[in-house]
Amino acid sequence: MKLDSAIASILPIDPANTSVSSHGGGGMSSASTSKITTKLDDGTEKYFFMKTGSGKEAEVMFEGEHASLNALHNAVPSLCPQSYGFGQLADTPNKSFLVTDFLDLSSRRSSSTPSTGHSLAAKLAKLHTTPAPTPEGYTKPMFGFPATTCCGDTPQENGYRESWADFYADNRLRFILRRSEKSNGRDKELHDLVETTCKTVVPRLIGDDHLNNGKGITPVVVHGDLWSGNASRGSIGGNGSVEDVVYDPSSCYAHSEYDLGIMKMFGGFGGTFLKEYHELCSKTEPVAEYDDRVALYELYHHLNHHALFGGGYRSGAVSIMKRLLGKYGDSGEL
């Protein structure tokens, strides 16, 4: 397979000594993936990974993944592959691409394959204790992200907000409710529960004047879609060392505990992981409300899965909201 000239222009390689071969799945129904192998001047080989896809969906997804990978990589370089670029292919009309370091997944995290670097818990703790950069045009870190990111096939609204509670209520919960209603039709009970949760539970649990004894929280880069299927052990760029790594991120600048919602929803990380993680990244005050905050963040992913797939995910969302409203809502709201 010939290397597209648009990709050759952004990689430090000699096209004459480079080959492209099909590799695995693309993570989205319309994407295909390839492995780029190039021979360097010293005779060694270097590998890159390429996704291609058609349509606006692929273009948006690749831009968001590019920005996400590099945000994670800039904070913790060994956590994920670096992305080198995205855009339109030059030699194939109406096709987009994303090019990153090749990630050789030797095994899943549950295997006995040893890691030569820091553990995933330590890397995630480092990520979640590294303040987010200040976006261009702003004077301090903000909640949001400079690109649209896709959680599954959902393109998320990441416009910057100064308040984490406002971002989570508007850019996550109310946003995904609208997506759900577009997919599944209006559901009065679900609509009312989400709206009441946004108005009462969100400010009481994650309000800026409530977290950390009124000091608020500092935005950090999160993965955004960190279920166990997006974490593994592997070698980045063919360098030989096997490390705990993540991939397919849907990042934003958020509360450090936001990633824990989907991690809890699908499991696979366990108590030992969380013990090590929280020894390095402390639970936000008030610690007594930690489990409820994680449940609140898990709620978004139930709603997102309901918007994408319908069916049983509605009951999980309703159960979380009714429990939190029973604890934090005004009397008579249920």
C-alpha positions in Angstrom: 0.0 0.0 0.0 1.4 3.4 -1.0 2.0 6.1 1.6 -0.3 9.1 1.0 1.7 12.3 0.3 -0.2 14.2 3.0 1.1 11.8 5.6 4.6 11.7 4.2 4.7 15.5 4.6 4.2 15.3 8.4 6.3 12.3 9.3 10.1 12.4 9.6 10.5 9.5 7.2 11.7 8.6 3.7 8.7 7.5 1.6 11.0 5.3 -0.5 11.9 3.2 2.6 8.4 3.1 3.9 5.6 0.6 3.6 1.9 0.6 4.7 0.0 -2.5 5.7 -3.5 -3.1 7.1 -3.7 -3.5 10.8 -6.6 -4.4 13.1 -9.8 -2.5 13.7 -10.5 1.2 13.7 -12.6 1.7 16.9 -15.4 3.2 14.8 -17.6 1.5 12.2 -16.4 3.7 9.3 -12.6 3.7 10.1 -9.9 1.5 8.9 -6.4 1.2 10.4 -2.9 0.6 9.1 0.7 0.1 10.3 3.3 2.3 8.7 6.8 0.8 8.7 9.9 2.9 7.8 13.6 2.0 7.8 15.8 4.7 9.4 19.3 5.7 8.3 20.9 3.4 10.9 19.0 0.4 9.5 16.5 0.1 12.4 12.7 0.2 11.8 10.2 2.7 13.3 6.5 2.2 13.3 3.5 4.5 13.1 -0.3 3.9 13.3 -2.8 5.4 10.9 -6.6 5.6 11.0 -8.6 6.6 8.0 -12.3 7.3 7.6 -14.8 9.0 5.4 -17.2 11.8 6.2 -17.5 14.6 8.7 -17.8 12.1 11.6 -14.3 10.8 11.0 -12.8 14.3 10.6 -14.3 15.4 13.9 -13.3 12.2 15.7 -9.7 12.3 14.4 -9.2 16.0 15.4 -10.5 15.3 18.9 -8.3 12.2 19.3 -5.3 14.0 18.1 -5.8 16.8 20.6 -6.6 14.3 23.4 -3.5 12.1 22.8 -1.2 15.0 22.8 -2.8 16.5 25.9 -2.2 13.2 27.8 1.2 12.7 26.2 2.4 16.2 27.2 1.4 15.6 30.8 2.7 12.0 31.1 4.7 11.1 28.0 4.7 7.3 28.6 1.0 7.1 29.2 -0.1 7.0 25.5 1.1 7.3 21.9 1.9 10.7 20.6 -0.1 12.0 17.6 1.7 13.5 14.7 -1.2 14.9 12.7 -4.6 14.6 11.2 -6.3 16.0 8.2 -7.4 15.2 4.7 -5.6 12.6 2.6 -4.0 14.2 -0.5 -4.2 11.2 -2.8 -7.7 9.8 -1.8 -10.6 12.3 -2.1 -12.9 12.8 0.8 -10.9 10.8 3.3 -9.5 11.9 6.6 -6.5 10.5 8.6 -4.9 10.4 12.0 -1.3 9.3 12.5 0.2 8.4 15.8 3.0 6.3 17.3 2.4 2.6 16.8 1.2 0.9 20.0 2.2 -2.8 20.1 -0.3 -4.2 22.6 1.5 -7.3 24.0 -1.3 -8.2 26.4 -4.2 -6.9 28.3 -3.6 -5.4 31.8 -5.0 -8.6 33.4 -2.2 -10.7 32.1 1.1 -11.5 33.8 3.2 -9.6 31.3 5.5 -7.4 33.4 5.6 -3.7 33.0 9.0 -2.0 32.8 7.7 1.5 33.7 5.4 3.1 36.2 2.1 1.5 36.9 -1.1 2.7 35.4 -2.3 3.9 38.8 0.9 6.0 39.2 0.6 7.4 35.7 -3.0 8.3 36.1 -2.3 9.9 39.4 0.4 12.0 37.8 -2.0 13.0 35.0 -4.7 13.9 37.6 -2.3 16.1 39.7 -0.9 18.0 36.7 -2.7 21.3 36.3 -4.2 21.9 32.8 -2.6 24.5 30.6 -4.1 27.9 30.2 -6.0 28.0 26.9 -5.2 30.6 24.4 -7.1 33.8 25.0 -7.6 33.1 28.7 -5.7 34.1 31.8 -6.1 30.9 33.8 -6.9 27.2 33.3 -10.5 26.5 32.3 -12.9 23.5 32.2 -13.5 22.3 28.6 -11.2 21.5 25.7 -9.9 23.2 22.5 -11.5 20.5 20.2 -14.7 18.5 20.0 -14.0 15.0 21.4 -16.0 11.8 20.8 -17.0 9.5 23.6 -18.0 6.5 21.7 -19.7 8.0 18.6 -21.0 11.0 20.6 -19.3 14.3 19.6 -19.2 16.2 22.9 -19.6 19.9 23.5 -16.4 21.2 25.1 -16.8 24.9 25.2 -14.8 26.5 28.0 -16.4 27.3 31.3 -14.9 28.8 34.4 -17.2 26.7 36.7 -16.8 22.9 36.8 -20.4 22.6 38.1 -21.7 24.6 35.2 -19.6 22.7 32.7 -20.7 19.3 34.0 -24.4 20.3 34.2 -24.6 22.0 30.8 -21.9 20.5 28.7 -22.3 17.0 29.9 -25.7 16.1 31.5 -28.0 18.5 29.7 -26.1 18.0 26.4 -26.4 14.2 26.5 -30.1 14.5 27.5 -30.7 16.4 24.2 -28.8 13.7 22.3 -30.8 11.0 24.0 -34.1 12.7 23.2 -33.0 13.0 19.6 -32.3 9.3 19.5 -35.0 7.8 21.7 -37.8 10.5 21.7 -38.8 12.7 24.6 -39.0 10.9 28.0 -40.6 13.1 30.6 -39.4 11.2 33.6 -35.8 11.1 32.4 -35.9 14.7 31.3 -37.2 15.9 34.7 -34.7 13.8 36.6 -31.8 15.1 34.7 -33.0 18.7 35.0 -33.6 18.4 38.7 -30.2 16.7 39.2 -28.5 19.6 37.4 -30.3 22.1 39.5 -29.9 20.5 42.9 -27.4 17.6 43.1 -24.7 19.1 40.9 -24.2 22.4 42.9 -24.5 20.6 46.2 -22.0 17.9 45.3 -19.5 19.6 42.9 -20.2 23.3 43.3 -17.2 25.6 43.2 -18.0 26.9 46.7 -18.3 23.4 48.1 -15.3 21.4 46.9 -12.1 21.6 48.9 -13.7 23.6 51.6 -14.7 26.3 49.2 -11.4 26.6 47.5 -12.7 24.8 44.4 -10.6 22.6 42.1 -8.0 23.0 39.5 -8.7 21.6 36.0 -6.6 18.6 34.9 -6.5 16.6 31.7 -8.6 13.5 31.9 -8.8 10.5 29.5 -12.6 10.9 29.4 -13.4 7.3 28.3 -11.2 5.2 30.5 -13.0 1.8 30.7 -10.8 -1.3 30.9 -10.9 -1.9 27.2 -9.0 1.4 26.6 -6.1 0.4 28.9 -3.5 -2.3 28.3 0.2 -3.1 28.4 2.3 -2.5 25.3 5.3 -0.9 23.6 5.0 2.6 22.2 6.7 3.2 18.8 8.4 -0.2 18.8 11.0 0.8 21.4 10.8 -2.6 23.1 9.9 -1.6 26.6 6.4 -2.8 27.8 4.5 -0.3 29.9 1.0 0.3 31.1 -0.7 2.5 28.5 -4.1 4.0 27.5 -5.5 4.8 24.1 -8.7 6.0 22.4 -9.1 9.0 24.7 -11.9 11.6 24.8 -10.2 14.2 26.8 -11.2 17.5 28.4 -9.9 19.7 31.3 -12.0 18.5 34.2 -12.2 17.4 37.8 -9.6 14.7 38.6 -12.3 12.4 39.8 -14.3 12.5 36.5 -12.4 9.6 35.0 -13.4 7.4 37.9 -17.1 7.4 36.8 -16.7 5.2 33.8 -13.9 3.2 35.5 -16.5 2.3 38.1 -19.3 1.7 35.6 -17.5 -1.1 33.7 -15.0 -2.2 36.4 -11.7 -3.9 35.7 -9.4 -1.8 37.8 -10.1 -3.0 41.3 -9.3 -2.0 44.9 -5.6 -2.5 44.6 -5.4 -0.1 41.7 -7.5 2.5 43.5 -5.5 2.2 46.7 -2.3 3.0 44.9 -3.9 5.7 42.9 -5.4 7.5 45.9 -2.1 7.3 47.8 -0.7 9.5 45.1 -3.8 11.5 44.1 -5.9 12.3 47.2 -9.7 12.3 47.2 -11.2 15.7 46.9 -12.8 17.2 50.1 -15.3 16.4 51.4 -14.0 12.9 51.3 -17.3 11.6 52.7 -19.0 12.5 49.5 -16.5 10.8 47.2 -18.6 7.8 46.3 -21.5 10.1 45.4 -19.4 12.3 43.2 -18.1 9.2 41.4 -21.7 8.0 40.9 -22.6 11.5 39.6 -19.8 11.2 37.0 -20.9 7.6 36.2 -24.3 9.0 35.4 -23.1 10.8 32.3 -21.9 7.5 30.8 -25.2 5.7 31.4 -26.9 8.6 29.7 -24.4 8.5 26.8 -24.9 4.8 26.3 -28.7 5.3 26.4 -28.3 7.9 23.7 -26.2 5.6 21.6 -27.8 2.2 22.2 -31.1 2.8 24.1 -32.4 -0.1 26.1 -31.2 -1.0 29.6 -28.9 1.9 30.2 -31.9 4.1 31.0 -32.5 2.2 34.2 -29.0 2.6 35.4 -29.2 6.4 34.9 -32.6 6.6 36.6 -31.3 4.6 39.6 -28.3 6.9 40.1 -30.4 10.1 39.9 -33.1 8.9 42.2 -30.6 7.8 44.8 -28.7 11.1 44.6 -31.8 13.2 44.6 -33.1 11.3 47.7 -29.9 12.3 49.5 -29.1 15.7 48.1 -32.4 16.9 46.4 -35.0 19.2 47.9 -37.8 17.5 49.7 -40.8 16.6 47.4 -38.7 16.4 44.2 -39.1 12.7 43.8 
